[in-house]
Amino acid sequence: MSVSRYPFSASLGCMHVIDFLFTPKLRLQTGAIRYGYAICTHPPTPVVQGASAKKEISLSKGIVLELPAFKDPRCTFVILNLANADNSNRPLLSGSSSITSGEPTIITLENTGTDPSMIFKPTHKARITGTVQVTDMDTWPDTPESAVYSFIE
């Protein structure tokens, strides 16, 4: 987490802004923050543990998602989804876990179920999406979307 208390000007481009502590000096001007406090977090991009260099996931074992370690004690919980890359959300596997600041968060998913449309096959491509719970916040910021993965038997 980065906290600033001095005159600054920063583009909000890739920052995930979690909270603003408003002061009389805080102004929002066309996508920039000037003169105030800002508390920002940068959740890392989730990955698939054990995927090949070509981003291939083996369907012969459990699928292990990892949110790499980052330090922000306000981030306490994460939900990660392995979703079809075509945005249809079929198939879709989801899991959740508490976050320990400074340690990677591991979520193991099983590619099984009674609905065949929710099971990944070698023809599918997928990416990881997710959200992070932040203490005392009403919104859950998104994690960056992962690279696209393919599946092998």
C-alpha positions in Angstrom: 0.0 0.0 0.0 1.3 3.4 -0.8 0.2 6.5 1.1 1.1 10.0 -0.1 0.7 13.2 1.8 2.4 15.9 -0.4 1.5 17.8 -3.5 1.6 15.3 -6.4 0.0 14.7 -9.7 -0.4 11.1 -10.8 -2.3 9.5 -13.7 -4.7 6.9 -12.5 -4.0 4.6 -15.6 -3.2 1.2 -14.1 -3.6 2.0 -10.4 -6.5 0.4 -8.5 -7.6 3.2 -6.3 -9.1 1.7 -3.1 -9.9 4.6 -0.9 -9.5 8.4 -0.7 -9.3 10.2 2.6 -10.8 13.5 1.5 -9.2 16.7 2.7 -9.9 20.2 1.6 -6.8 20.0 -0.7 -8.0 16.9 -2.6 -9.2 17.7 -6.1 -10.1 15.4 -8.9 -9.2 17.0 -12.2 -9.7 15.1 -15.5 -8.3 11.8 -14.3 -5.6 13.1 -12.0 -5.3 13.5 -8.3 -3.8 16.7 -7.1 -2.8 17.8 -3.5 -4.2 15.4 -1.0 -4.1 11.9 0.4 -4.6 8.7 -1.6 -4.4 5.1 -0.5 -3.8 2.8 -3.3 -3.3 -1.0 -3.6 -1.9 -2.9 -6.6 -3.0 -6.5 -6.4 -0.7 -8.7 -8.5 -1.8 -10.7 -11.5 -2.9 -14.2 -10.6 -1.2 -17.2 -12.3 -1.7 -21.0 -12.7 1.0 -22.9 -10.8 2.5 -25.7 -12.8 1.4 -24.3 -16.2 3.9 -24.9 -19.0 6.0 -22.0 -20.5 3.4 -22.1 -23.3 0.7 -21.4 -20.7 -0.8 -24.9 -20.9 -2.7 -26.4 -18.0 -2.8 -30.2 -17.5 -6.3 -31.6 -17.1 -5.0 -34.7 -15.5 -4.6 -33.1 -12.0 -6.1 -30.3 -9.9 -5.7 -26.7 -11.1 -3.8 -24.5 -8.7 -4.3 -20.8 -8.9 -1.9 -18.4 -7.1 -2.3 -14.8 -6.2 1.4 -13.8 -5.8 2.5 -12.3 -2.5 2.0 -8.6 -1.9 2.0 -6.5 1.2 -1.3 -4.7 2.0 -2.7 -5.7 5.4 -6.1 -4.2 4.5 -6.5 -6.9 1.8 -8.0 -9.8 3.6 -9.8 -12.2 1.2 -9.7 -13.0 -2.5 -12.1 -14.8 -4.9 -10.4 -16.1 -8.1 -12.2 -17.4 -11.2 -10.8 -19.5 -14.0 -13.2 -18.5 -16.8 -13.6 -19.3 -20.4 -11.5 -16.7 -22.4 -14.5 -16.0 -24.7 -16.3 -14.2 -21.7 -19.2 -16.7 -21.8 -18.4 -17.9 -18.2 -19.0 -21.5 -19.3 -17.0 -23.3 -18.2 -16.1 -21.4 -15.0 -14.3 -22.6 -11.9 -14.2 -20.4 -8.7 -12.4 -20.6 -5.4 -11.7 -18.3 -2.5 -9.2 -17.9 0.3 -8.1 -15.5 3.0 -5.0 -13.5 2.3 -1.9 -13.3 4.5 0.0 -10.1 3.7 3.4 -10.8 2.2 2.6 -14.5 1.3 1.2 -16.0 -1.9 -2.4 -17.1 -1.7 -3.1 -20.6 -3.1 -6.5 -21.9 -4.3 -6.9 -25.4 -5.7 -9.8 -26.1 -8.1 -11.1 -29.4 -9.4 -12.3 -29.6 -13.0 -15.2 -31.9 -12.1 -19.0 -31.5 -11.7 -22.4 -32.7 -12.8 -22.9 -30.0 -15.5 -20.7 -30.9 -18.5 -20.8 -27.3 -19.7 -18.9 -26.2 -16.7 -16.0 -28.6 -17.2 -12.9 -27.5 -19.1 -11.8 -29.5 -22.2 -8.6 -29.4 -24.3 -10.5 -27.2 -26.8 -11.0 -24.4 -24.3 -8.9 -21.3 -23.4 -9.2 -19.6 -20.1 -8.0 -16.7 -18.0 -8.0 -15.9 -14.3 -10.1 -13.0 -13.0 -10.7 -12.1 -9.4 -11.6 -9.6 -6.7 -10.0 -8.7 -3.4 -11.8 -7.7 -0.2 -10.4 -4.7 1.5 -11.1 -4.0 5.2 -13.6 -1.2 5.8 -14.4 -0.8 2.1 -17.8 -1.4 0.4 -16.2 -2.3 -3.0 -14.0 -5.2 -4.0 -11.2 -4.1 -6.4 -10.5 -6.4 -9.3 -7.2 -8.2 -9.7 -5.6 -7.7 -13.1 -6.7 -10.4 -15.7 -4.2 -13.1 -16.3 -2.7 -14.2 -19.5 -4.8 -16.7 -21.6 -4.2 -20.3 -20.8 -4.9 -23.4 -22.9 -5.6 -27.0 -21.7 -3.9 -30.3 -22.5 -4.8 -33.9 -21.5 
